[in-house]
Amino acid sequence: MIELTMRVPDRLEPKLRRMTLWLPTVLELSLMGFKTPTAQTVAEVIEFLSKGPTPTQVTEYTVSERAQQRLQRLLALNQAGLLSTEEQAELDESEALDHLLILLKTQAREQLMSKN
């Protein structure tokens, strides 16, 4: 891992300080370039992380009911072989987001365990 020094406007300092633990994930999510409705779910995750959640809150986090229902619909369409090209792209992005959330929750669990 590299250490990176950045200059940011003073007005961002309080927000960045709250999410220090989660900033690498926020940056990764921001740089992935989501182009489907999954981007709305990514925005929800970034909003959650911007509040500076505790590791316990991160391990308990779930995406919105809307996002869960949309994913269930995509999975059902995929199983039936009925996904459009756009829906396949959305499912792919959802899987990428899910992978990042798994890594984030693993990191949070490790932090919790190291405190015990």
Backbone as a ProteinNet text record, in pm:
[ID]
protein_1_A
[PRIMARY]
MIELTMRVPDRLEPKLRRMTLWLPTVLELSLMGFKTPTAQTVAEVIEFLSKGPTPTQVTEYTVSERAQQRLQRLLALNQAGLLSTEEQAELDESEALDHLLILLKTQAREQLMSKN
[TERTIARY]
85.1	0	89.8	46.6	123.7	59.3	139.1	86.8	76.7	-35.8	-62.9	-94.2	-30.5	-58	-134.9	-244.5	-328.7	-355.4	-376.8	-423.2	-571.9	-652.2	-796	-843	-953.2	-1005.9	-1038.1	-1017.9	-1043.4	-1184.6	-1280.9	-1420.3	-1442.4	-1352.1	-1365.2	-1303.2	-1218.5	-1145.1	-1234.5	-1343.7	-1426.6	-1488.3	-1530.9	-1591.2	-1488.2	-1370.4	-1266	-1217.9	-1207.9	-1163.2	-1259.6	-1392.2	-1492.3	-1477.8	-1439.6	-1435.4	-1294.3	-1200.1	-1060.2	-1042.6	-1106.1	-1091.3	-1141.7	-1242.4	-1311.1	-1275.4	-1187.7	-1154.8	-1102.3	-1016.5	-973.5	-1091.2	-1190	-1306.7	-1388.8	-1406.1	-1480.2	-1411.5	-1279.4	-1205.4	-1221.1	-1211.6	-1226.3	-1364.9	-1468	-1604.2	-1620.8	-1562.2	-1575.1	-1503.8	-1396.9	-1317.1	-1361.7	-1451.7	-1491.6	-1579.6	-1641	-1718	-1846	-1924.2	-2051.1	-2140.6	-2201.5	-2280.2	-2425.5	-2463.1	-2598.7	-2671.3	-2795.5	-2864.9	-2790.7	-2692.8	-2611	-2540.3	-2518.3	-2454.2	-2532.8	-2664.1	-2746.3	-2715.4	-2694.7	-2660	-2519.8	-2428.3	-2293.2	-2299.8	-2384.6	-2400.7	-2451.8	-2541.2	-2590.9	-2476.9	-2392.1	-2280.3	-2182.3	-2151	-2058.9	-2118	-2247.3	-2313.5	-2301.8	-2323.2	-2309.4	-2167.2	-2067.6	-1928.6	-1886.4	-1946.1	-1909.6	-1950.9	-2037.6	-2081.2	-1985.1	-1879.5	-1780.5	-1832.4	-1892.4	-1948.7	-1841	-1882.8	-1792.8	-1775.3	-1671.1	-1656.9	-1780.6	-1842.9	-1964	-2075.6	-2094.1	-2197.5	-2169.5	-2042.5	-2007.7	-2042.6	-2011.8	-2041.9	-2192	-2271.5	-2417	-2485.3	-2411.7	-2469.7	-2530.1	-2644.8	-2704.3	-2751.1	-2750.3	-2798.3	-2949.4	-3002	-3144.4	-3232.2	-3355.9	-3454.8	-3470.8	-3469.3	-3479.9	-3367.7	-3244.9	-3129.4	-3138.2	-3182.8	-3196.3	-3301.6	-3414.9	-3520.4	-3473.6	-3400.3	-3350	-3253.1	-3165.8	-3071.1	-3143.9	-3244.1	-3322.5	-3386.7	-3438.2	-3499.7	-3396	-3278.2	-3172.1	-3127.5	-3115.7	-3075.1	-3179.8	-3307.7	-3414.8	-3413.8	-3397.2	-3389.6	-3268.4	-3157.5	-3036.8	-3056.7	-3117.7	-3142.1	-3233.6	-3327.6	-3419.2	-3359.4	-3238.3	-3173.9	-3238.3	-3296.9	-3372.1	-3309.8	-3184.6	-3121.2	-3089.9	-3121	-3078.3	-2930.4	-2868.7	-2728.7	-2709.9	-2802.9	-2794.1	-2811.1	-2903.3	-2924.1	-2803.8	-2738.4	-2618.1	-2507.9	-2495.6	-2396.1	-2427.7	-2555.5	-2596.7	-2567	-2595.3	-2566.4	-2415.6	-2336.4	-2190.6	-2144.2	-2199.7	-2163.5	-2209.4	-2326.9	-2377.2	-2286	-2235.4	-2142.8	-2012.1	-1963.7	-1840.7	-1861.5	-1976.4	-2008.1	-2017	-2082.8	-2095.5	-1958.2	-1869	-1732.4	-1663.4	-1676.1	-1615.8	-1677.3	-1808.4	-1873.8	-1825.3	-1803.5	-1749.5	-1610.7	-1526.3	-1392.4	-1399	-1490.4	-1507.2	-1550.3	-1646.1	-1693.3	-1585.3	-1504.8	-1392.8	-1293.1	-1263.2	-1173.3	-1230.1	-1358.5	-1422.4	-1416.5	-1440.9	-1434.6	-1293.4	-1193.7	-1053.7	-1022.6	-1075.7	-1054	-1119.2	-1237.1	-1305.4	-1229.7	-1177.8	-1105.6	-973.4	-908.8	-780.9	-797.6	-918.2	-944.6	-971.9	-1005.5	-1036.2	-912.9
-116.7	0	123.1	227.6	350.3	454.9	550.3	663	779.2	849.3	956.5	1083.6	1192	1320.6	1405.2	1465.4	1545.6	1681.4	1779.5	1909.9	1916.4	1944.1	1955.9	2086.1	2140.4	2262.4	2240.5	2344.4	2336.4	2288.2	2324.3	2287.6	2136.2	2062.3	1916.5	1844.7	1912.9	1848.5	1776.7	1838	1765.2	1638.2	1645.2	1527.2	1417.1	1454.3	1354.2	1293.5	1374.9	1323.9	1218.7	1241.5	1144.6	1009.1	1011.5	884.6	832.2	874.7	835.7	685.4	606.4	460.5	405.2	471.4	416.6	489	587.8	668.6	586.9	486.9	408	344.6	296.1	235.8	341.7	457.9	567	606.8	618.8	653.4	545.8	422.1	312.7	313.9	329.9	336.1	453.9	566.8	686.5	672.8	597.7	585.2	471.6	387	271.5	309.7	424.5	471.6	394	369.1	299.7	379.5	311.7	379.4	333.5	243.5	189	236.4	195.1	231.8	190.9	103.7	66.8	189.3	290.9	414	476.2	461.1	513.6	439.9	310.9	232.6	269.5	291	334	466.4	557.8	686.8	665.8	569.2	538.2	489.4	404.9	349.8	461.9	546.9	657.9	751.4	779	863.2	800.9	670.8	600.5	614	589.5	595.7	737.4	836.2	975.3	1020	944.5	976.7	923.2	854.9	802.3	691.7	588.5	480.7	405.2	346	260.7	128.6	53.7	-78	-166.2	-157.3	-236.5	-195.4	-65.6	-18.2	-64	-68.7	-115.9	-262.9	-343.7	-487.5	-512.8	-422.5	-439.4	-371.9	-299.5	-221.9	-312.1	-271.4	-334.5	-223.8	-252.9	-155.1	-140.3	-37.7	-7.1	-120.1	-118.9	-216.8	-207.4	-85.4	-64.2	-137.3	-121.9	-186.1	-338.1	-387.8	-532.5	-590	-519.9	-567.5	-566.4	-461.9	-453.2	-567.9	-596.4	-706	-839.6	-860.9	-984.7	-999.4	-889.2	-892.2	-928.5	-865.9	-895.4	-1040.4	-1091.3	-1231.1	-1326.6	-1294.4	-1379.5	-1376.1	-1258.8	-1247.7	-1322	-1312.3	-1381.3	-1531.7	-1580.7	-1724.9	-1774.4	-1689.2	-1726	-1701.2	-1644.7	-1615.9	-1500.6	-1405	-1296.5	-1158.4	-1151.6	-1022.2	-952.1	-824.2	-743.5	-709.5	-652.7	-612.1	-510.2	-414.9	-312.4	-374.5	-469.2	-534.5	-620.1	-681.6	-759.3	-667.8	-550.3	-452.7	-410.3	-390.4	-351.5	-463.3	-586.6	-700	-709.8	-689.2	-692.3	-584.5	-464.2	-357.1	-389	-447.2	-485.9	-588.2	-681.2	-781.7	-717.3	-618.8	-548	-472.2	-407.4	-336.3	-433.7	-545.9	-646.3	-694.6	-714.8	-758	-653.8	-526.2	-420.5	-413.9	-434.1	-433.6	-549.5	-664.9	-779.4	-746	-684.6	-646	-542.1	-446.5	-342.5	-402.9	-493.1	-556.4	-644.9	-708.6	-788.5	-699.3	-584	-487.5	-442	-413.8	-369.3	-478.9	-603.4	-715.5	-730.9	-715.1	-725.6	-615.9	-496.3	-387	-419	-475.2	-512.8	-620.3	-718.2	-827.7	-780.4	-684.5	-636	-555.6	-505.5	-431.7	-524.6	-650.3	-746.8	-814
0	0	0	-71.3	-74.6	15.9	56.5	132.1	35.9	39.3	-54.1	23	-14.3	47.5	-53.3	-7	-96.3	-33.8	-119.8	-75.3	-107.4	-6.8	-25.9	36.8	-11.2	50	197.9	276.5	420.5	452.1	369.4	395.4	390.3	323.2	315.2	433.9	506.4	615.6	715.3	765	862.7	804.3	679.9	616.6	598.3	552.5	529.8	661.3	764.6	894.1	947.5	929.8	978.5	909.8	784.1	710	688.5	768.3	750.1	731.5	816.5	807	674.1	618	501.6	372	379.7	262.7	144	163.3	47.2	-28.6	44.7	-20.7	-92.6	-30.2	-94.2	-223.7	-221.2	-342.7	-449.9	-408.7	-505.7	-568.8	-487.1	-539.5	-635.2	-598.4	-680.8	-814.6	-817.1	-938.9	-1031.5	-984.8	-1065.8	-1184.3	-1180.4	-1295.4	-1321.2	-1220.7	-1237.7	-1332	-1429.6	-1531.9	-1538.4	-1452.2	-1453.3	-1326.9	-1306	-1182.1	-1054.7	-1066	-950.6	-893.4	-976.4	-929	-814.1	-815.5	-706	-575.2	-582.9	-464.5	-416.9	-510.3	-474.9	-398.8	-446.4	-377.8	-235.3	-216.1	-81	8.6	-45.4	32.1	67.8	-28.5	-2.5	102.7	92.9	193.1	332.1	341.1	468.8	523.1	439.2	483.2	518.3	453.2	480.2	620.2	683.7	819.9	925.8	880.5	975.2	1063.2	1004.6	1086.9	1164.2	1274.8	1351.7	1277	1308.7	1246.5	1267.8	1384.6	1409.7	1314.3	1294.8	1203.1	1060.3	1022	887.1	871.9	972.4	960.8	953.5	1010.9	1011.4	892.7	811.5	701.6	593.5	544.3	426.3	332.6	205	108.2	123	60.9	74.4	21.6	66.4	19.2	-132.1	-184.7	-329.6	-402.5	-352.5	-416.1	-406.3	-291.2	-274.1	-368.1	-381.4	-471.6	-616.8	-654.5	-792.1	-820.2	-725	-743.5	-754.9	-671.4	-680.2	-817.7	-870.3	-1003.4	-1109.9	-1102.1	-1199.3	-1190.9	-1068.4	-1051.8	-1108	-1087.3	-1141.1	-1293.3	-1351.4	-1497.2	-1551.3	-1480.3	-1522.6	-1519.8	-1413.1	-1401.7	-1514.3	-1554.5	-1662.6	-1800.5	-1804.5	-1932.8	-2007.5	-1935.8	-1998.5	-1979.1	-1935.4	-1913.4	-2044.9	-2051.1	-2165.9	-2146.6	-2246.7	-2237.4	-2125.5	-2115.2	-2010.9	-1871.6	-1859.8	-1731.2	-1692.4	-1790.8	-1762.3	-1710.7	-1770.7	-1723.8	-1580.8	-1553	-1417.5	-1318.1	-1355.7	-1267.9	-1242.9	-1345.4	-1330	-1231.7	-1243.6	-1151.6	-1009.7	-997.6	-865	-800.1	-879.2	-826.8	-783.4	-859.3	-822.7	-691.4	-677.9	-554.2	-437.5	-458	-353	-308.2	-401.6	-368.8	-280.4	-316.3	-235.2	-96	-86.6	44.3	130.7	70.1	143.9	197.5	114	158.5	270.2	256.5	357.5	490.9	487.7	610.3	672.4	589.6	639.9	712.1	653	715.7	850.3	854.3	979.1	1084.6	1045.3	1141	1197	1109.2	1153.7	1255.4	1232.8	1327.5	1461.5	1456.6	1580.6	1656.3	1582.8	1646.5	1705.6	1641.2	1691.7	1820.9	1845	1968.6	2086	2056.2	2163.7	2217.1
[MASK]
++++++++++++++++++++++++++++++++++++++++++++++++++++++++++++++++++++++++++++++++++++++++++++++++++++++++++++++++++++

